[in-house]
Amino acid sequence: MRRNLFLLCFCVWVYALGSLTPTLAKESSKVIIAYIFVRDRVIQPEEIAADQLTHINYAFANIKDGIIVEGFKNDAENYRVLNSIKVRNPRLKVLVSVGGWTWSGGFSDMTLIRESRRKFIESSVEFIRNHQLDGIDIDWEYPGLPGYGNPHRPADKQNFTALLRELRVRLNQEGKKLGRHLSISIATGASQDFLDHTEMDKVQRYVDTVNLMTYDFYEAGSDPTTGHHACLYTNPSDPKKVSADSSVKDYLQAHISSKKIVLGVPFYGHAWGEVESLNNGLFQVGKETKIHASYQEIAENYSNKNGYVRYWDSQASAPYLWNEASRTFISYEDTESLGLKCKYVRQHNLKGIMFWEYSGDHRGELLGAINKGLRGD
């Protein structure tokens, strides 16, 4: 009887193992990096789908007097919350993202000499220790370029490399003490101009991921012509000739490894008003509107609703909305375009997907599409 019981248990175990194998085979090895930007709000643990992410880059810390400082009053509590959700996903990594569009003004001076870089790096190590983090994301927008009107100088090109090289050495030392790897990621511009002002072929040696910001190609505030702000491919009629694909090719041509590149996608849209109706508003002159919508707002209020019609640009692999009555054009990302981008990531052996910003997708539709797409379902 014991022998029969053993055989029965063995058969059940083999059957269970076999039933699990297809699921395990479909798990993606790609990274999914969420930028979380909540400002002065406390995060609720249940609002973050920890099991669908590999990394969280918490935005933003600032640079003051040459050291890293918390950006908002609830940051310490939010780091505790984000660490607590690792119970649901022990592989989840939480990083602090320092800088960003409006807080990159301290980078150029900080990186100017070795001593000031050392001061910043030591403050970063202490910051990581205090908040029990898994690393740091350097979001300098941009070395050698004004960005938001920031101080910048030609030496930024070499100093950016020096910062990351010295940061890598120091985090490796600290990681040995802590018994775990401390990650470095960077948020990078999607233009050739960014590549011209950096030494990305050297920089890539010191970072775990290069988070390529392949969005905001067109913005109503700075572009008087409508266009796709996050298209996968370049539409031949596009006056600016931009796309995620062209940016990735520029990076590959600059000898950045595909295994370091993380493709950035937006969880929000850009809108223009007073647009000419030719081509359903695409690549037409328009003006900035008061619409600054997250994906969730677009899905609930605009996509094939309230006079807006969804169109698909098959050449660019991008959706857009057009309202004939109000002459309003909206460029955005949706589940179809994300599915194609995930396929592109798999086909081109890229590292994965990152997105700005988590709160734009309350129902998890886009995040679900990313997980499904990277698995190849």
Summary of the structure (lengths in Angstrom):
residues: 377
radius of gyration: 22.4
end to end distance: 43.9
largest distance: 82.4
contacts: 1279
relative contact order: 0.12
helix: 40%
strand: 22%
